[in-house]
């Protein structure tokens, strides 16, 4: 089967010590990969690219581990870290996942959501964007920001982005931004702050008012 698939896909074939050897291209760099079998459609990776992927994975894991360590230290200064034992283990078990836990604040929010038993999805792709957290039971899209706004163009970009994301989820959903300073100083009050924003927006909608989408302080 491998032989005919290789012929159909124009894969180079040779004999070595009486064995049939196939040379499909590496799906990353295109270099030939020596293989004893060939399956059409399967991605093959050369040794150099495999080592590169392993190094990249290790670097990602090390950065995520550092974020977890910093998160534990910061939370320990605020409250009893033992309450986060389950969350810490869960984060530890998921270190290495691409795109996850990119900052200490993301880890802190993850730990707090787990402690409070809030169902959440991390790093969710929406169109060409990625949102930090989706809280389905609360119908909240939670974004973490390092700074409030980085100029007029950044503000305009965020406005368009937020509108598209909210349109995708539906009118019952709310997008809330929280700055990293509040996470670092008030992470234990995260849920109370989110609920306060939701209540305020509900009142504003009932009064045909408008409220921003950013938490700049906690209630």
N, C-alpha and C positions, 0 to 999 in steps of 0.2 A: 504493500500500500504506500509506504514512504517513497519508494522508488518512482512510482507513477505520479504521485503528487509532486515530487521534485522535478520531474520532467515537465509536467504541466506548468509549473511555476518558474521554469528556466533556472533551477538551482544547480550549481556545479556539483558533480558527483565524481568520486574517485575511489580507488581500492587501496587499502593499507593493511598489510599482513593478512590478506584474504578477506578483510571486512569491508563492507561498503560504507564510505564516509560521505556525509553531506556537508555543504558549506553555505548555509543560509546567511543572509546579511544581518548584522547587529541592528536592532531596531532604533538604536541611538546614533551610532556613528557610521553605520553601513559596512564596517569591516566584516570579513568572512568569519563565521563561527564554526569551528569543527564540531560535528555532531554525529553520533552513531545512528540517529534516526531523524526523520523529518516529518512534521505535521503542518500542513498548509494552514496559514492563518495564525500560527503560534508565534509569539514574539521571542526572538533569540537575543541574548546579550553576550557580548564579548567579555573577556576577562578584565580588560582595562576599564570598561564602562561599569562592570559589576563592582569593581573595587571603588570606583568613583561614587556609585550609588550607596555603597556601604559607608564610605567616609561621610557622605552628605547626611545619611541617616544618623550616624553617630554624632555629628555636629549638632543636628536638630535635637537629638535626645539630650545632649549635654546642656544645650540652651534651655530646654524645657525643664530639666532637672534643677538648673540654677533658678529659674522662675519659681518653681515649687519651693525651693529652700528659702528664697527671699519672702515668698508669701507666708510661709510658716512663721518666720521671724517677725514680720509686720503684724500678723494677726495676734501673735503671742503678746505683743505690746498693748493690745486692745482688750483681749479677753482670754479666757481659758482655752488653750489650743486643743485640749483633750476632747472638746466637743466636736472637733473637726476630724477625728480619727478616721471615720469611715470615708470621708471625702478625700483625705490625704492618700489613703490606700487606693481609692478609685483613680485619682489622678496619676499616681505612681504606676498603676497597671496600664494606663493609656498613654504614657510617655512614649514618644516615637511616632505618633500619628501626625501625618503631614498637615501643617496649617493650624494645629491645635496649640493652645497655651503659649501664645506668642509674646505675652507680657506677664509680669508679676500680677498686675491688676486683673487680668483675665483669669488667672489661677485663683486669686482671692474671691472673685465673684463665683467661680465654679464651686469652690469649697463652701461658700455661704449658701448657695442654692441647694447643694446636697444636704447641708446641715438642716435647712428648713424644709427639706423634702419637696422641693419645687421641681417639677418635670421640666427639663430644658434640653435643647439641641444646640450644640456648639459649632461655630463656623459653618453656617448654612449658606449655600449658594443661591442667589436670587438674580436671575438674568446674568449679567456680567459682574455682579457685585457679590460680596460675601458679608453677611451680618454676623456679629459676634455671638449673640444668643437669641434663640427663639423660645419663648415660654408659652406653649400652646394652651395650657389651662387658664392662663391669665390673659391670653391674646395680646401678648406684648412682644415687641421686637426690641431687644436691649442692645445698645451700642455703647462702647467705651471709648472716650476721647481723651487724648493727652492734653489738648488745649481747646478752648472754647471755639474760636475760629481763627484761621490762618490767613486772613485777608478776604477781600471782597470776592475774588474768584473762587476761593475755597468754599465760602459760604454759599455762593450760587450753585456750585457743584453739589454740595451736600443737600441743598434744597431740592434740586432735580432728582438726585439719587433717592432721597427719602420719599418723594412723591411716587416714584416708580415702584419702590419696594412696598409702600403702603397700598398702592393700587393692586399689586400682585396678591397681597394677603387678604384684602377686603376692608370695607369701611369699619367693621367692628374692631379691627386691630389698631393698636397704638404703638408708635415708634418712640422710644424714650432714650435719650442720650444722658449718660452720667460721666462726669469728668473724673479723671484718675485721682485727683486730690481727695475727693469725697470717698472714693473707695478705700484709699489708704488710711483715712482718719475715721470713717464711719461705716465700714463694710457690714458691721452687725446690724445696721439700720437700713440696709439695702431694700428689703421688702416693704418696710413702712414708708420709705421714700417713694417707691414705685406706686404703692397704693394711694399715697397722698396726691401724686400727679394724676392718677386715673380719676380720683374723686373730683379734683379741681377741673379737669377737662370735661368731665360729665356735666358739672355745673355750668361751665362756659358754653357747652353745646346747647344745653337746655335754655340758656339765656342768649343764644346766638352769638356768643363771644368767641374768642380765639385764644389759644394758649400755645406757647412754644413747646418744643419737644425735648428740652434739655433740663436735666437736674443740675442745678448749680448750688444746691444746698439740701439739707435733709430736714424733714418735719419732726 
